[in-house]
């Protein structure tokens, strides 16, 4: 599956606007630079998995909403996972991403 970063940026901007938030407000909550968010929304920068997770948490949604356009969660379980990933090192995030890709391929 190839990611469409312009669509991801559009979804992030849409969610932010639905909540009536300015870019600077979201950036403060997510701990990222406001110019970076602007670039993500315009698809001139590609966000990392960590940034997608931070933005999802700041915008009270799941990463699925940004990545695929759908929301798949039961209550707030995804927030627990996002919170666990928040303080991971780049190596840990890479490993977590690999595991999540593997897990999503499993027929459970």
Secondary structure, DSSP 4 states (H G I P E B T S, - for coil): ----HHHHHHHHHHHHHHTT--HHHHHHHHT--HHHHHHHHTTSSPPPHHHHHHHHHHTTS-HHHHHTS----STTHHHHHHHHHHT--HHHHHHHHHHHHHHHHS--
